[in-house]
């Protein structure tokens, strides 16, 4: 089996006022924000020509995106071969919350960890994601 998690693909967290939070981070910490937050671009240590991305997104505190979790944050992990990984996770008794969804920029599924955190797994198509991202916070 291939690697399971290869990177952190995103950090999503609940706030009262996402616009105010994004503006604060832009002003004080230099994050280049858009409607979704910001995207950090990085390079693979195994293949420096390959870009990777981590999305940072403050979300309205009444979002239902993390359900069934009632936690204030959700982590997205990049994975290889999501279909194969989901089959392995099912065999291991992991709670799979939904069906795999496919988009031009990757495949997604949500699972639940033993502490009730919703976790998003993403098999990215980095070339497509790179083209669609509006704002990036670069190093």
N, C-alpha and C positions, 0 to 999 in steps of 0.2 A: 504494500500500500504506500502511496505517496505521502508526503508531509501532510499533516492536518492543518494547523494554523501556520501561516507564513508571515503575518504582520497584523498590526492593529489597523483596521480599515476605517474606523470612525469612533467618535465619542459623542454621544447624544445625551443631553441633560435638560431637565425641566427648570424653567425660570418663570417669574411673574411676567416679565416684559422682554421678550427676545430682542426686540430692536434696541432697547436701552442697553441690554447686556452686550450686544454686538458692537454698539457705538462705544461703550466703555473700553472694551478690549481693543478696538481699533485705535482710539485716542491714546490710551495708556500703554498698550503692549504692541502696537503696530500690526495687528492682524488685519489683513485685507478682506473685509467681509462683504457678502452679498446676501440675498434672501435666505440662503440656507446656512450661513455661517462662513466658514473658510475651508479651504483645502490645502493641506501641507503636502508638498511634493518631495519625494525622496528617491534614492537610487538603491537598487538591489546590491547587496554586498557580494552575491555570487555572480551577478551579471550587471556591472555598473552602467551599461547602456540601457538597461530596463528601468523605466520609471515605475514608481508606486505612489499611492496616494492615501492620505488619512484625512477623513472629513471630520470637522469640529462643528457641532450644531447645537446651539441653545434652542430649545423648543418650548412652546407655551406650556405652562404647568398643568393644564387640563388635557394635554394630548392623550389619546388612547393608543398611540403607536407602540407603547411598551407592553400593552396588555397581553397576557393576564397579570403581568407583574405590576405591583403598585410601587415599585422602586422609583427613585428620582433620576436614574441614569440607565443607559444601555450602551454596551460596547459592541462594536461591529468588528469581527475578525475576518481577515482575508484568508481564504483557503484554496487548496488545489482540488480539482475534480469534486465539486459539491455533490453530484448525484451519487458517486461511490461513497463519499463520506457519510451522507445521510443514511445509506443502507447499513453501514458499519455502526453508526450511532443507534439506529433502531435495534440492531442485534444486541447492543450493549445496554438497552433499556432506557436510553435518553429520551426525554419527552420532546417530540417534534411538534411544534405549534401550528404549522401550516404547510402547504404544499410549496415546492420550489417554484419561484417566479423568475421568468427570464426576460431580460431587457437587452437592448443593444450594448449596454455598458456592464453587463454581468448577470449572474444568477444569485438569488437570495433565498434564504429560509431562516426561520426563527426557531430557536430551541430554548429550553428552560434549564437553568443550572439548579443544583440541590438547595440553594438559598432563595430561590424564587426570582432570580434575575432573568429577564428576557435577554437573549443573546442573538444577535443577527450575524449570520454567516454569509460571506460574499465571495463568490468566485469572479473576480473582476476581469473586465476586458479593458486594460489600462489605456490602450491606444484610443478607444472611443471615449472613455471617461476624460482623458486629457483634453480632447477637443471640445467637450461640452461644459467644462468647468469655467465659470465666469471669473472668479477671483481666487488667487492663490497667495498664500503666505509663504514666500520662498526664503531659504536660508542664505 
